[in-house]
Amino acid sequence: MNNHLTEEDYMDKGGLQCPKCRETGGVIADGILDVYDGGANQDVHCTLCNSAWSDLYKLVGYEGLIE
């Protein structure tokens, strides 16, 4: 059994805590933001434990429309 963060815990931490080692000091979003229909993803890695993952984003609306 692992001690990784759940997706819910990861989101509660704002994506700033490594889901593997749970440290906050080494998380770096280093990939290009890949935008697709209704969402996006970005590669992230932890420099402290060398794990890697992708952050997932979902379009929830827009604001600030200027006409």
N, CA, C and O atoms as a Tripos MOL2 file, in Angstrom:
@<TRIPOS>MOLECULE
protein
  268   267    67     0     0
PROTEIN
NO_CHARGES

@<TRIPOS>ATOM
      1 N           0.8440   -1.1840    0.0000 N.3       1 MET1
      2 CA          0.0000    0.0000    0.0000 C.3       1 MET1
      3 C           0.8860    1.2430    0.0000 C.2       1 MET1
      4 O           1.8850    1.3060    0.7170 O.2       1 MET1
      5 N           0.5100    2.2210   -0.8060 N.am      2 ASN2
      6 CA          1.3120    3.4400   -0.8840 C.3       2 ASN2
      7 C           0.7110    4.5230    0.0210 C.2       2 ASN2
      8 O          -0.3950    4.3820    0.5420 O.2       2 ASN2
      9 N           1.4590    5.5800    0.1850 N.am      3 ASN3
     10 CA          1.0280    6.7030    1.0120 C.3       3 ASN3
     11 C           0.8670    7.9530    0.1590 C.2       3 ASN3
     12 O           1.0770    9.0670    0.6390 O.2       3 ASN3
     13 N           0.4920    7.7700   -1.1170 N.am      4 HIS4
     14 CA          0.3520    8.8890   -2.0370 C.3       4 HIS4
     15 C          -0.8850    9.7120   -1.6980 C.2       4 HIS4
     16 O          -1.8470    9.2040   -1.1210 O.2       4 HIS4
     17 N          -0.8430   10.9870   -2.0650 N.am      5 LEU5
     18 CA         -2.0250   11.8360   -1.9240 C.3       5 LEU5
     19 C          -3.1310   11.3290   -2.8390 C.2       5 LEU5
     20 O          -2.8590   10.8550   -3.9430 O.2       5 LEU5
     21 N          -4.3570   11.4240   -2.3940 N.am      6 THR6
     22 CA         -5.4810   11.1540   -3.2830 C.3       6 THR6
     23 C          -5.6310   12.3620   -4.2130 C.2       6 THR6
     24 O          -5.0890   13.4320   -3.9370 O.2       6 THR6
     25 N          -6.3570   12.1880   -5.3000 N.am      7 GLU7
     26 CA         -6.6010   13.3230   -6.2000 C.3       7 GLU7
     27 C          -7.3100   14.4510   -5.4540 C.2       7 GLU7
     28 O          -7.0080   15.6260   -5.6660 O.2       7 GLU7
     29 N          -8.2570   14.0910   -4.5750 N.am      8 GLU8
     30 CA         -8.9800   15.1050   -3.8050 C.3       8 GLU8
     31 C          -8.0280   15.8910   -2.8950 C.2       8 GLU8
     32 O          -8.1150   17.1170   -2.8200 O.2       8 GLU8
     33 N          -7.1310   15.1970   -2.2140 N.am      9 ASP9
     34 CA         -6.1510   15.8710   -1.3540 C.3       9 ASP9
     35 C          -5.2170   16.7520   -2.1790 C.2       9 ASP9
     36 O          -4.8660   17.8560   -1.7600 O.2       9 ASP9
     37 N          -4.8160   16.2640   -3.3490 N.am     10 TYR10
     38 CA         -3.9420   17.0400   -4.2310 C.3      10 TYR10
     39 C          -4.6180   18.3450   -4.6360 C.2      10 TYR10
     40 O          -3.9920   19.4050   -4.6190 O.2      10 TYR10
     41 N          -5.8860   18.2680   -4.9960 N.am     11 MET11
     42 CA         -6.6270   19.4700   -5.3860 C.3      11 MET11
     43 C          -6.8230   20.3980   -4.1870 C.2      11 MET11
     44 O          -6.7320   21.6170   -4.3320 O.2      11 MET11
     45 N          -7.0930   19.8350   -3.0020 N.am     12 ASP12
     46 CA         -7.2380   20.6560   -1.7960 C.3      12 ASP12
     47 C          -5.9600   21.4290   -1.4840 C.2      12 ASP12
     48 O          -6.0200   22.5160   -0.9090 O.2      12 ASP12
     49 N          -4.8120   20.8810   -1.8550 N.am     13 LYS13
     50 CA         -3.5170   21.5340   -1.6320 C.3      13 LYS13
     51 C          -3.1610   22.4790   -2.7790 C.2      13 LYS13
     52 O          -2.0740   23.0570   -2.7920 O.2      13 LYS13
     53 N          -4.0620   22.6370   -3.7320 N.am     14 GLY14
     54 CA         -3.8490   23.5490   -4.8480 C.3      14 GLY14
     55 C          -2.8290   23.0600   -5.8510 C.2      14 GLY14
     56 O          -2.3090   23.8530   -6.6360 O.2      14 GLY14
     57 N          -2.5280   21.7590   -5.8430 N.am     15 GLY15
     58 CA         -1.5460   21.2170   -6.7680 C.3      15 GLY15
     59 C          -0.1150   21.5780   -6.4120 C.2      15 GLY15
     60 O           0.7840   21.4460   -7.2430 O.2      15 GLY15
     61 N           0.1030   22.0320   -5.1920 N.am     16 LEU16
     62 CA          1.4340   22.4930   -4.7830 C.3      16 LEU16
     63 C           2.1900   21.4870   -3.9280 C.2      16 LEU16
     64 O           3.2820   21.7830   -3.4430 O.2      16 LEU16
     65 N           1.6220   20.3070   -3.7390 N.am     17 GLN17
     66 CA          2.2630   19.2720   -2.9370 C.3      17 GLN17
     67 C           2.4450   18.0260   -3.7940 C.2      17 GLN17
     68 O           1.5080   17.5910   -4.4640 O.2      17 GLN17
     69 N           3.6290   17.4590   -3.7770 N.am     18 CYS18
     70 CA          3.9040   16.2520   -4.5580 C.3      18 CYS18
     71 C           2.9930   15.1200   -4.0870 C.2      18 CYS18
     72 O           2.9310   14.8340   -2.8910 O.2      18 CYS18
     73 N           2.2800   14.4700   -5.0200 N.am     19 PRO19
     74 CA          1.3990   13.3840   -4.6140 C.3      19 PRO19
     75 C           2.1430   12.1420   -4.1350 C.2      19 PRO19
     76 O           1.5460   11.2840   -3.4850 O.2      19 PRO19
     77 N           3.4410   12.0290   -4.4470 N.am     20 LYS20
     78 CA          4.2100   10.8630   -4.0100 C.3      20 LYS20
     79 C           4.8870   11.1000   -2.6670 C.2      20 LYS20
     80 O           4.6250   10.3780   -1.7050 O.2      20 LYS20
     81 N           5.7710   12.1220   -2.5920 N.am     21 CYS21
     82 CA          6.5370   12.3360   -1.3560 C.3      21 CYS21
     83 C           5.8760   13.3420   -0.4130 C.2      21 CYS21
     84 O           6.2980   13.4870    0.7340 O.2      21 CYS21
     85 N           4.8390   14.0360   -0.8950 N.am     22 ARG22
     86 CA          4.0500   14.9830   -0.1080 C.3      22 ARG22
     87 C           4.8090   16.2590    0.2810 C.2      22 ARG22
     88 O           4.3470   17.0200    1.1310 O.2      22 ARG22
     89 N           5.9610   16.4880   -0.3350 N.am     23 GLU23
     90 CA          6.7180   17.7140   -0.0750 C.3      23 GLU23
     91 C           6.2140   18.8310   -0.9720 C.2      23 GLU23
     92 O           5.6580   18.5720   -2.0400 O.2      23 GLU23
     93 N           6.4090   20.0830   -0.5390 N.am     24 THR24
     94 CA          5.9480   21.2320   -1.3130 C.3      24 THR24
     95 C           7.0940   21.9850   -1.9840 C.2      24 THR24
     96 O           6.8480   22.7780   -2.8920 O.2      24 THR24
     97 N           8.3150   21.7640   -1.5720 N.am     25 GLY25
     98 CA          9.4250   22.5640   -2.0590 C.3      25 GLY25
     99 C           9.9540   22.2220   -3.4330 C.2      25 GLY25
    100 O          10.7380   22.9930   -3.9860 O.2      25 GLY25
    101 N           9.5600   21.1020   -4.0070 N.am     26 GLY26
    102 CA         10.1730   20.6980   -5.2620 C.3      26 GLY26
    103 C           9.2320   20.5530   -6.4360 C.2      26 GLY26
    104 O           9.6420   20.0640   -7.4890 O.2      26 GLY26
    105 N           7.9830   20.9630   -6.2900 N.am     27 VAL27
    106 CA          6.9950   20.7810   -7.3640 C.3      27 VAL27
    107 C           7.1600   21.8670   -8.4170 C.2      27 VAL27
    108 O           7.0700   23.0580   -8.1180 O.2      27 VAL27
    109 N           7.4070   21.4370   -9.6700 N.am     28 ILE28
    110 CA          7.6240   22.3690  -10.7700 C.3      28 ILE28
    111 C           6.7510   21.9690  -11.9550 C.2      28 ILE28
    112 O           6.8160   20.8390  -12.4380 O.2      28 ILE28
    113 N           5.9320   22.9160  -12.4140 N.am     29 ALA29
    114 CA          5.1610   22.7220  -13.6440 C.3      29 ALA29
    115 C           6.0680   23.1460  -14.7860 C.2      29 ALA29
    116 O           6.3040   24.3370  -14.9920 O.2      29 ALA29
    117 N           6.5750   22.1710  -15.5260 N.am     30 ASP30
    118 CA          7.5990   22.4780  -16.5280 C.3      30 ASP30
    119 C           7.1670   22.1960  -17.9540 C.2      30 ASP30
    120 O           7.9300   22.4230  -18.8930 O.2      30 ASP30
    121 N           5.9640   21.7110  -18.1220 N.am     31 GLY31
    122 CA          5.5130   21.4010  -19.4740 C.3      31 GLY31
    123 C           4.6990   22.5320  -20.0700 C.2      31 GLY31
    124 O           4.2390   23.4330  -19.3680 O.2      31 GLY31
    125 N           4.5380   22.4640  -21.3530 N.am     32 ILE32
    126 CA          3.6810   23.4180  -22.0650 C.3      32 ILE32
    127 C           2.2380   23.0980  -21.7160 C.2      32 ILE32
    128 O           1.8600   21.9290  -21.6400 O.2      32 ILE32
    129 N           1.4370   24.1220  -21.5040 N.am     33 LEU33
    130 CA          0.0200   23.9280  -21.2470 C.3      33 LEU33
    131 C          -0.6330   23.4620  -22.5420 C.2      33 LEU33
    132 O          -0.6970   24.2130  -23.5160 O.2      33 LEU33
    133 N          -1.1150   22.2310  -22.5540 N.am     34 ASP34
    134 CA         -1.7250   21.6190  -23.7310 C.3      34 ASP34
    135 C          -3.2380   21.7970  -23.6300 C.2      34 ASP34
    136 O          -3.9010   21.1080  -22.8550 O.2      34 ASP34
    137 N          -3.7790   22.7300  -24.4220 N.am     35 VAL35
    138 CA         -5.2010   23.0600  -24.3650 C.3      35 VAL35
    139 C          -5.9570   22.2310  -25.3960 C.2      35 VAL35
    140 O          -5.5380   22.1080  -26.5470 O.2      35 VAL35
    141 N          -7.0590   21.6740  -24.9670 N.am     36 TYR36
    142 CA         -7.9140   20.9040  -25.8600 C.3      36 TYR36
    143 C          -9.3640   21.2700  -25.5750 C.2      36 TYR36
    144 O          -9.6320   22.1050  -24.7120 O.2      36 TYR36
    145 N         -10.2730   20.6730  -26.2720 N.am     37 ASP37
    146 CA        -11.7010   21.0010  -26.1950 C.3      37 ASP37
    147 C         -12.2270   20.8440  -24.7650 C.2      37 ASP37
    148 O         -12.4660   19.7240  -24.3140 O.2      37 ASP37
    149 N         -12.4080   21.9600  -24.0510 N.am     38 GLY38
    150 CA        -12.9890   21.9400  -22.7190 C.3      38 GLY38
    151 C         -12.0180   21.7580  -21.5750 C.2      38 GLY38
    152 O         -12.4450   21.6710  -20.4240 O.2      38 GLY38
    153 N         -10.7340   21.6990  -21.8470 N.am     39 GLY39
    154 CA         -9.7750   21.5100  -20.7640 C.3      39 GLY39
    155 C          -8.3430   21.6820  -21.2150 C.2      39 GLY39
    156 O          -8.0710   22.1440  -22.3230 O.2      39 GLY39
    157 N          -7.4330   21.3020  -20.3340 N.am     40 ALA40
    158 CA         -6.0060   21.4020  -20.6240 C.3      40 ALA40
    159 C          -5.2480   20.4700  -19.6800 C.2      40 ALA40
    160 O          -5.7940   20.0170  -18.6740 O.2      40 ALA40
    161 N          -3.9990   20.1880  -20.0100 N.am     41 ASN41
    162 CA         -3.1260   19.4730  -19.0810 C.3      41 ASN41
    163 C          -1.7140   20.0210  -19.1820 C.2      41 ASN41
    164 O          -1.3490   20.6500  -20.1740 O.2      41 ASN41
    165 N          -0.9230   19.7740  -18.1400 N.am     42 GLN42
    166 CA          0.4450   20.2880  -18.0770 C.3      42 GLN42
    167 C           1.3060   19.3000  -17.3020 C.2      42 GLN42
    168 O           0.9070   18.8140  -16.2440 O.2      42 GLN42
    169 N           2.4880   19.0070  -17.8330 N.am     43 ASP43
    170 CA          3.4190   18.1230  -17.1500 C.3      43 ASP43
    171 C           4.0040   18.8120  -15.9250 C.2      43 ASP43
    172 O           4.3360   19.9970  -15.9580 O.2      43 ASP43
    173 N           4.1230   18.0440  -14.8400 N.am     44 VAL44
    174 CA          4.6460   18.5370  -13.5680 C.3      44 VAL44
    175 C           5.6240   17.4960  -13.0520 C.2      44 VAL44
    176 O           5.4620   16.3040  -13.3160 O.2      44 VAL44
    177 N           6.6400   17.9390  -12.3160 N.am     45 HIS45
    178 CA          7.5230   16.9660  -11.6780 C.3      45 HIS45
    179 C           7.9990   17.4790  -10.3270 C.2      45 HIS45
    180 O           7.9140   18.6700  -10.0260 O.2      45 HIS45
    181 N           8.4990   16.5510   -9.5230 N.am     46 CYS46
    182 CA          9.0340   16.8740   -8.2070 C.3      46 CYS46
    183 C          10.5420   16.6850   -8.2470 C.2      46 CYS46
    184 O          11.0320   15.5990   -8.5550 O.2      46 CYS46
    185 N          11.2700   17.7390   -7.9370 N.am     47 THR47
    186 CA         12.7250   17.6610   -7.9540 C.3      47 THR47
    187 C          13.2780   16.9430   -6.7250 C.2      47 THR47
    188 O          14.4600   16.6000   -6.6900 O.2      47 THR47
    189 N          12.4390   16.7140   -5.7230 N.am     48 LEU48
    190 CA         12.9070   16.0580   -4.4970 C.3      48 LEU48
    191 C          12.8550   14.5440   -4.5790 C.2      48 LEU48
    192 O          13.7320   13.8670   -4.0410 O.2      48 LEU48
    193 N          11.8260   13.9900   -5.2540 N.am     49 CYS49
    194 CA         11.7250   12.5280   -5.3580 C.3      49 CYS49
    195 C          11.7430   12.0370   -6.8050 C.2      49 CYS49
    196 O          11.6540   10.8350   -7.0570 O.2      49 CYS49
    197 N          11.8580   12.9690   -7.7520 N.am     50 ASN50
    198 CA         11.9470   12.6570   -9.1810 C.3      50 ASN50
    199 C          10.6940   12.0050   -9.7710 C.2      50 ASN50
    200 O          10.7780   11.3420  -10.8040 O.2      50 ASN50
    201 N           9.5510   12.1820   -9.1380 N.am     51 SER51
    202 CA          8.3140   11.6640   -9.7230 C.3      51 SER51
    203 C           7.7580   12.6800  -10.7230 C.2      51 SER51
    204 O           8.1130   13.8590  -10.6830 O.2      51 SER51
    205 N           6.8960   12.2200  -11.6070 N.am     52 ALA52
    206 CA          6.3120   13.0880  -12.6360 C.3      52 ALA52
    207 C           4.8500   12.7260  -12.8190 C.2      52 ALA52
    208 O           4.4550   11.5770  -12.6210 O.2      52 ALA52
    209 N           4.0470   13.7170  -13.1980 N.am     53 TRP53
    210 CA          2.6170   13.5110  -13.4240 C.3      53 TRP53
    211 C           2.1020   14.6450  -14.2900 C.2      53 TRP53
    212 O           2.8660   15.5340  -14.6660 O.2      53 TRP53
    213 N           0.8230   14.6260  -14.6090 N.am     54 SER54
    214 CA          0.1900   15.6950  -15.3780 C.3      54 SER54
    215 C          -0.9230   16.3200  -14.5490 C.2      54 SER54
    216 O          -1.7550   15.6150  -13.9770 O.2      54 SER54
    217 N          -0.9320   17.6400  -14.4890 N.am     55 ASP55
    218 CA         -2.0570   18.3580  -13.9010 C.3      55 ASP55
    219 C          -3.1390   18.4800  -14.9580 C.2      55 ASP55
    220 O          -2.8430   18.7500  -16.1220 O.2      55 ASP55
    221 N          -4.3920   18.2830  -14.5650 N.am     56 LEU56
    222 CA         -5.5270   18.3430  -15.4670 C.3      56 LEU56
    223 C          -6.3810   19.5510  -15.1160 C.2      56 LEU56
    224 O          -6.6470   19.8050  -13.9410 O.2      56 LEU56
    225 N          -6.8120   20.2940  -16.1250 N.am     57 TYR57
    226 CA         -7.6240   21.4870  -15.9460 C.3      57 TYR57
    227 C          -8.9190   21.3340  -16.7310 C.2      57 TYR57
    228 O          -8.9330   20.7380  -17.8080 O.2      57 TYR57
    229 N         -10.0100   21.8730  -16.1870 N.am     58 LYS58
    230 CA        -11.3170   21.8090  -16.8410 C.3      58 LYS58
    231 C         -11.8660   23.2260  -16.9770 C.2      58 LYS58
    232 O         -11.8600   23.9990  -16.0200 O.2      58 LYS58
    233 N         -12.3380   23.5550  -18.1700 N.am     59 LEU59
    234 CA        -12.9500   24.8510  -18.4150 C.3      59 LEU59
    235 C         -14.2350   24.9530  -17.6030 C.2      59 LEU59
    236 O         -15.0920   24.0720  -17.6680 O.2      59 LEU59
    237 N         -14.3630   26.0520  -16.8250 N.am     60 VAL60
    238 CA        -15.5480   26.2230  -15.9860 C.3      60 VAL60
    239 C         -16.3440   27.4740  -16.3590 C.2      60 VAL60
    240 O         -17.4040   27.7190  -15.7830 O.2      60 VAL60
    241 N         -15.8530   28.2660  -17.3080 N.am     61 GLY61
    242 CA        -16.5690   29.4720  -17.7330 C.3      61 GLY61
    243 C         -15.6030   30.5260  -18.2160 C.2      61 GLY61
    244 O         -14.4450   30.2370  -18.5190 O.2      61 GLY61
    245 N         -16.0860   31.7450  -18.2870 N.am     62 TYR62
    246 CA        -15.2260   32.8680  -18.6640 C.3      62 TYR62
    247 C         -15.6670   34.1030  -17.8830 C.2      62 TYR62
    248 O         -16.7430   34.1180  -17.2860 O.2      62 TYR62
    249 N         -14.8240   35.1390  -17.8940 N.am     63 GLU63
    250 CA        -15.1640   36.3900  -17.2160 C.3      63 GLU63
    251 C         -14.4850   37.5540  -17.9180 C.2      63 GLU63
    252 O         -13.5580   37.3640  -18.7060 O.2      63 GLU63
    253 N         -14.9400   38.7240  -17.6350 N.am     64 GLY64
    254 CA        -14.2960   39.9320  -18.1230 C.3      64 GLY64
    255 C         -14.5050   40.2380  -19.5970 C.2      64 GLY64
    256 O         -13.6310   40.8300  -20.2290 O.2      64 GLY64
    257 N         -15.6360   39.8510  -20.1560 N.am     65 LEU65
    258 CA        -15.9100   40.1240  -21.5700 C.3      65 LEU65
    259 C         -15.9820   41.6320  -21.8030 C.2      65 LEU65
    260 O         -16.7420   42.3320  -21.1350 O.2      65 LEU65
    261 N         -15.1920   42.1260  -22.7490 N.am     66 ILE66
    262 CA        -15.2060   43.5390  -23.1310 C.3      66 ILE66
    263 C         -15.7430   43.6250  -24.5400 C.2      66 ILE66
    264 O         -15.2510   42.9580  -25.4500 O.2      66 ILE66
    265 N         -16.7670   44.4620  -24.7150 N.am     67 GLU67
    266 CA        -17.3720   44.6060  -26.0510 C.3      67 GLU67
    267 C         -17.0300   45.9500  -26.6320 C.2      67 GLU67
    268 O         -17.4450   46.2630  -27.7480 O.2      67 GLU67
@<TRIPOS>BOND
     1     1     2 1
     2     2     3 1
     3     3     4 2
     4     3     5 am
     5     5     6 1
     6     6     7 1
     7     7     8 2
     8     7     9 am
     9     9    10 1
    10    10    11 1
    11    11    12 2
    12    11    13 am
    13    13    14 1
    14    14    15 1
    15    15    16 2
    16    15    17 am
    17    17    18 1
    18    18    19 1
    19    19    20 2
    20    19    21 am
    21    21    22 1
    22    22    23 1
    23    23    24 2
    24    23    25 am
    25    25    26 1
    26    26    27 1
    27    27    28 2
    28    27    29 am
    29    29    30 1
    30    30    31 1
    31    31    32 2
    32    31    33 am
    33    33    34 1
    34    34    35 1
    35    35    36 2
    36    35    37 am
    37    37    38 1
    38    38    39 1
    39    39    40 2
    40    39    41 am
    41    41    42 1
    42    42    43 1
    43    43    44 2
    44    43    45 am
    45    45    46 1
    46    46    47 1
    47    47    48 2
    48    47    49 am
    49    49    50 1
    50    50    51 1
    51    51    52 2
    52    51    53 am
    53    53    54 1
    54    54    55 1
    55    55    56 2
    56    55    57 am
    57    57    58 1
    58    58    59 1
    59    59    60 2
    60    59    61 am
    61    61    62 1
    62    62    63 1
    63    63    64 2
    64    63    65 am
    65    65    66 1
    66    66    67 1
    67    67    68 2
    68    67    69 am
    69    69    70 1
    70    70    71 1
    71    71    72 2
    72    71    73 am
    73    73    74 1
    74    74    75 1
    75    75    76 2
    76    75    77 am
    77    77    78 1
    78    78    79 1
    79    79    80 2
    80    79    81 am
    81    81    82 1
    82    82    83 1
    83    83    84 2
    84    83    85 am
    85    85    86 1
    86    86    87 1
    87    87    88 2
    88    87    89 am
    89    89    90 1
    90    90    91 1
    91    91    92 2
    92    91    93 am
    93    93    94 1
    94    94    95 1
    95    95    96 2
    96    95    97 am
    97    97    98 1
    98    98    99 1
    99    99   100 2
   100    99   101 am
   101   101   102 1
   102   102   103 1
   103   103   104 2
   104   103   105 am
   105   105   106 1
   106   106   107 1
   107   107   108 2
   108   107   109 am
   109   109   110 1
   110   110   111 1
   111   111   112 2
   112   111   113 am
   113   113   114 1
   114   114   115 1
   115   115   116 2
   116   115   117 am
   117   117   118 1
   118   118   119 1
   119   119   120 2
   120   119   121 am
   121   121   122 1
   122   122   123 1
   123   123   124 2
   124   123   125 am
   125   125   126 1
   126   126   127 1
   127   127   128 2
   128   127   129 am
   129   129   130 1
   130   130   131 1
   131   131   132 2
   132   131   133 am
   133   133   134 1
   134   134   135 1
   135   135   136 2
   136   135   137 am
   137   137   138 1
   138   138   139 1
   139   139   140 2
   140   139   141 am
   141   141   142 1
   142   142   143 1
   143   143   144 2
   144   143   145 am
   145   145   146 1
   146   146   147 1
   147   147   148 2
   148   147   149 am
   149   149   150 1
   150   150   151 1
   151   151   152 2
   152   151   153 am
   153   153   154 1
   154   154   155 1
   155   155   156 2
   156   155   157 am
   157   157   158 1
   158   158   159 1
   159   159   160 2
   160   159   161 am
   161   161   162 1
   162   162   163 1
   163   163   164 2
   164   163   165 am
   165   165   166 1
   166   166   167 1
   167   167   168 2
   168   167   169 am
   169   169   170 1
   170   170   171 1
   171   171   172 2
   172   171   173 am
   173   173   174 1
   174   174   175 1
   175   175   176 2
   176   175   177 am
   177   177   178 1
   178   178   179 1
   179   179   180 2
   180   179   181 am
   181   181   182 1
   182   182   183 1
   183   183   184 2
   184   183   185 am
   185   185   186 1
   186   186   187 1
   187   187   188 2
   188   187   189 am
   189   189   190 1
   190   190   191 1
   191   191   192 2
   192   191   193 am
   193   193   194 1
   194   194   195 1
   195   195   196 2
   196   195   197 am
   197   197   198 1
   198   198   199 1
   199   199   200 2
   200   199   201 am
   201   201   202 1
   202   202   203 1
   203   203   204 2
   204   203   205 am
   205   205   206 1
   206   206   207 1
   207   207   208 2
   208   207   209 am
   209   209   210 1
   210   210   211 1
   211   211   212 2
   212   211   213 am
   213   213   214 1
   214   214   215 1
   215   215   216 2
   216   215   217 am
   217   217   218 1
   218   218   219 1
   219   219   220 2
   220   219   221 am
   221   221   222 1
   222   222   223 1
   223   223   224 2
   224   223   225 am
   225   225   226 1
   226   226   227 1
   227   227   228 2
   228   227   229 am
   229   229   230 1
   230   230   231 1
   231   231   232 2
   232   231   233 am
   233   233   234 1
   234   234   235 1
   235   235   236 2
   236   235   237 am
   237   237   238 1
   238   238   239 1
   239   239   240 2
   240   239   241 am
   241   241   242 1
   242   242   243 1
   243   243   244 2
   244   243   245 am
   245   245   246 1
   246   246   247 1
   247   247   248 2
   248   247   249 am
   249   249   250 1
   250   250   251 1
   251   251   252 2
   252   251   253 am
   253   253   254 1
   254   254   255 1
   255   255   256 2
   256   255   257 am
   257   257   258 1
   258   258   259 1
   259   259   260 2
   260   259   261 am
   261   261   262 1
   262   262   263 1
   263   263   264 2
   264   263   265 am
   265   265   266 1
   266   266   267 1
   267   267   268 2
@<TRIPOS>SUBSTRUCTURE
     1 MET1         2 RESIDUE 1 A MET
     2 ASN2         6 RESIDUE 1 A ASN
     3 ASN3        10 RESIDUE 1 A ASN
     4 HIS4        14 RESIDUE 1 A HIS
     5 LEU5        18 RESIDUE 1 A LEU
     6 THR6        22 RESIDUE 1 A THR
     7 GLU7        26 RESIDUE 1 A GLU
     8 GLU8        30 RESIDUE 1 A GLU
     9 ASP9        34 RESIDUE 1 A ASP
    10 TYR10       38 RESIDUE 1 A TYR
    11 MET11       42 RESIDUE 1 A MET
    12 ASP12       46 RESIDUE 1 A ASP
    13 LYS13       50 RESIDUE 1 A LYS
    14 GLY14       54 RESIDUE 1 A GLY
    15 GLY15       58 RESIDUE 1 A GLY
    16 LEU16       62 RESIDUE 1 A LEU
    17 GLN17       66 RESIDUE 1 A GLN
    18 CYS18       70 RESIDUE 1 A CYS
    19 PRO19       74 RESIDUE 1 A PRO
    20 LYS20       78 RESIDUE 1 A LYS
    21 CYS21       82 RESIDUE 1 A CYS
    22 ARG22       86 RESIDUE 1 A ARG
    23 GLU23       90 RESIDUE 1 A GLU
    24 THR24       94 RESIDUE 1 A THR
    25 GLY25       98 RESIDUE 1 A GLY
    26 GLY26      102 RESIDUE 1 A GLY
    27 VAL27      106 RESIDUE 1 A VAL
    28 ILE28      110 RESIDUE 1 A ILE
    29 ALA29      114 RESIDUE 1 A ALA
    30 ASP30      118 RESIDUE 1 A ASP
    31 GLY31      122 RESIDUE 1 A GLY
    32 ILE32      126 RESIDUE 1 A ILE
    33 LEU33      130 RESIDUE 1 A LEU
    34 ASP34      134 RESIDUE 1 A ASP
    35 VAL35      138 RESIDUE 1 A VAL
    36 TYR36      142 RESIDUE 1 A TYR
    37 ASP37      146 RESIDUE 1 A ASP
    38 GLY38      150 RESIDUE 1 A GLY
    39 GLY39      154 RESIDUE 1 A GLY
    40 ALA40      158 RESIDUE 1 A ALA
    41 ASN41      162 RESIDUE 1 A ASN
    42 GLN42      166 RESIDUE 1 A GLN
    43 ASP43      170 RESIDUE 1 A ASP
    44 VAL44      174 RESIDUE 1 A VAL
    45 HIS45      178 RESIDUE 1 A HIS
    46 CYS46      182 RESIDUE 1 A CYS
    47 THR47      186 RESIDUE 1 A THR
    48 LEU48      190 RESIDUE 1 A LEU
    49 CYS49      194 RESIDUE 1 A CYS
    50 ASN50      198 RESIDUE 1 A ASN
    51 SER51      202 RESIDUE 1 A SER
    52 ALA52      206 RESIDUE 1 A ALA
    53 TRP53      210 RESIDUE 1 A TRP
    54 SER54      214 RESIDUE 1 A SER
    55 ASP55      218 RESIDUE 1 A ASP
    56 LEU56      222 RESIDUE 1 A LEU
    57 TYR57      226 RESIDUE 1 A TYR
    58 LYS58      230 RESIDUE 1 A LYS
    59 LEU59      234 RESIDUE 1 A LEU
    60 VAL60      238 RESIDUE 1 A VAL
    61 GLY61      242 RESIDUE 1 A GLY
    62 TYR62      246 RESIDUE 1 A TYR
    63 GLU63      250 RESIDUE 1 A GLU
    64 GLY64      254 RESIDUE 1 A GLY
    65 LEU65      258 RESIDUE 1 A LEU
    66 ILE66      262 RESIDUE 1 A ILE
    67 GLU67      266 RESIDUE 1 A GLU
